[in-house]
Amino acid sequence: MSPLALRRVEPELLDSLPVVDQRAIASRRDLARVNAIMGQARIAARLLRDNLAQPPKRILEIGAGDGSFMLKLAERLSPQWKNVEVVLLDRQHLLSDERFAAFSALGWRVRPLQADIFEWTARAEEERFDAVTTNLFLHHFSDTELRLIFERLAMIAPLLTATEPLRSGVALFGTRMLWALGANEVTRHDAAASVRAGFVGNELSTLWPEEPAFETFERRRGLFTHTFVARRAGRRR
């Protein structure tokens, strides 16, 4: 059996480093470059456009990090989507004043939410969003944990879009070339771990709850990205 035939979720170094650790700061810069190379913002923006019939008023990003990825989405979407409130959920508070100002300049209102995904979703039954989006986050969790996350997210939004690592030999080989970009040891370790924990086929769809009724779609995008969409049944693109 291929070593990539089954998901393998491993601890990633960045998750255990203090926010101010220089290796963590460098790795977050590396991740911004990796996202650009993978075309994640372009892919994620298209998923949202294709699956929202009307401009959203409220978006939740889970695993938002320092907000840099959502800012890239906002830059792409704000010409058509005005006055959006975006809630950025992460265990750490990494949003700078400069990033706040950048969102504001685009006409988007941003609210950082420092919380654990499980603790927050357990008490978020009254929250409502037009969409939940996430990038390179779901692969951190086991199938059992993902089932719980999906069950709770299905109650607060009619749409989830995700851009995740593709679990493939080509993607794993790509992580071995990150040294050429000057990526540090944290990024190189975590990139390989991310691929081994990534997704193929309909693995995420099988974890989505049967109720309430949603349609799910998964596909490979490019060499390195696996996309997932869960859309409440009956909603038009």
N, C-alpha and C positions, 0 to 999 in steps of 0.2 A: 504494500500500500504506500502511496506517495506520502511523504511527511506533511504535505499540505492538503491531504484529503479531508482531514478533520480540523476544525478550529482549535487553536490552543491559546488560551488567554493567559498572559504572563504580566507580572508587574512591570510598569514602565518607569524609568529613572526620573523623568521630569515630575511625575506625580509625588515623589518623595522628597524633592529638593525644596528648600526654603525659597520663597518668591524672590528674595534679593540675592540669592546665590548667583555668582557670575556665570556658572555653567548653565543655569536655568535661563538667565537673561539671554545668553547666546543661543540657546536651543530654541527659544521662542522666536528669535530673529530667523533662525534656520527654518522653522516651520512656516513662516510667512513666505519664504522663498520656495519651499517645497509645495505649498498650496498654489503658488503662481505657476510653477512648472506643471503641476497636475491639472491646472485649469479649473480648480475647485469652485472658485467664485462664479465663473461663467456657467458651469454646469448647474450649480445650486440656484443661481438666479433664474435660469431657464426652467428648472423644475417648479419653482414658485409661480412664474408667469403662466406656465402651461396648465397649472392645476388650480388657479384662483380665477374665477370668472369675473370677480370684481376686485378693485384695489382694496387691500386689507387696511384695517384701522389699527390692529394690534397683533404683533408677532412675538413669539417666545423663541429665543435660541437657548438650547441646553448645551452645557459644556462650552460656554462662550469664550473662555479664556480672557484675553486682554481686549476683546471687542474688535480686533483688527479684521477678522474675517467678515463679521457682520457689516463693518464699515465698507468693505469692498462690495458687498451685496447692495448696501444703501446707495453707493455711488452709481451702480448699474440700474437700480430700480427707481430711485427718487425722481428722475425726470417724468415718469408716469404716475408714480405712487406718492402722493403728497400727505404730509402731516401724519405719518405713521408713528405709533408708539411701539418701541421695541424693548422688550424685557430681556436682559442678558443674565442668564443663570449660570453660576459657577461656584465651586467651593471656595475659591480665592477671589479677593477683590483686586483686580488688575487694571481697571479702567482709569486712564489718566485724564487730567483736565483737558489736555490737548485733544484727546479722542472725543470727549464730551463736546468740545467746541466744533469738531469736525462733523459730528452728527447734526448738531444744531445748524451748522451752515448749510446742510442739505435739506433742512426743514423737517428732520426727524427728531422725535423726542426719545431719549434713551433712559432706561431705569435699570441700574445694576442690581442684581439680587444675589447676595452671597448666601448660598445654602447647598446642602447635600441634596442630590436629585431625589433620593428615596424619602428623606424627611420632608422635603417641600411638597412633593406630589401626594404624600399621605394626607396632607391637610389643605390641598388646593382644589377641593371639589367645587368651590364657588367661583374659581377663576374661569375666564373664557377668553379664548384667542381665536383669531381667524386662521392662524397657521402656527405650527411648531416646526422649527428647522434645526438641523444639527450637522456638524461637519467633523469627521474623524473623532467621533465620541462614542458611538454605540459599540464599537469593537472592544472597548475596555471591559465589557460586562459579559458574564456567562449567559447562556440561553435562559436559565431560570430567572436571572435578574432582568433580562430584556423582556421576558413575558410580563413581569410585574410593571416595569416602566411603561410598556405599550398599553397595558390594561388601564393605567391611570391617565396617560396622555389622550387616549381615545375618548375620555369623558370631558376633556376641557377644550378640545379643538377638533374641527372637521377635517384637518389635513396635517400630515406629518411628511416632511421631505428630509432625506438624509443622503449625504455623500460620504462614503466610507472606503477604507482600503479594499482593493480587490486582492483576494487570496490566490496568488498565482506565482509560477516560477519566474515569469518575466518581472513582475513587481518586486519579488524578493531579490532578484539580481540587481534591479535598479537601486535598492537600498545599499547595496555593496559599493555603488559608485558615488555615494554622497560625499565621500572624502574629496572628490574632485571639485565640489562646490565650497569646500572649506567647512563643511558641517562638523560639529564637535562630536565627541564620543557619546554624549547623551542622545543626541539626535540620531546618530547611526544605530545605536542599540535600540532605541524606541521605534525607529522606522521598521526595522526587521521584525520586532515583536508585534507591531501593528499589522503587518502583512500576514503573519501567522495567525492572528486573531481576526482577520478580515472575513469577507463574505463572498460567496459565489451562488449562482443559481437562484433559488427561491427560499434561501435559508431564513431570511427575516420574515417573509410572508407567513411561514409556518408558525412563527411565534406570535403573530398578531392575534388578538382575541376575536372570537366569532361574533360576539355582541359587544357594542352595537355594530350594525352591518357596515363594513368598509370594503372598498376595492383596494387591492394591493398590486403594485407593479415593481418589478426589479429588472435591472439590466446593467451590463457593463458599459462604461463610457471611457473610451480611450484605453491606454495600456495599464492604468493604475487605479481606476476608480470604479466602485460598485455603487449604484444608486438604488434608493428605495423610496417608494411613495405609498402612503396609506391615505385614501381619500374616502370620506363618508359616501356610501352608496347613493347614487342619484344625483350627485353634484356634477355639473358639467365642467369640462376644462375651459 
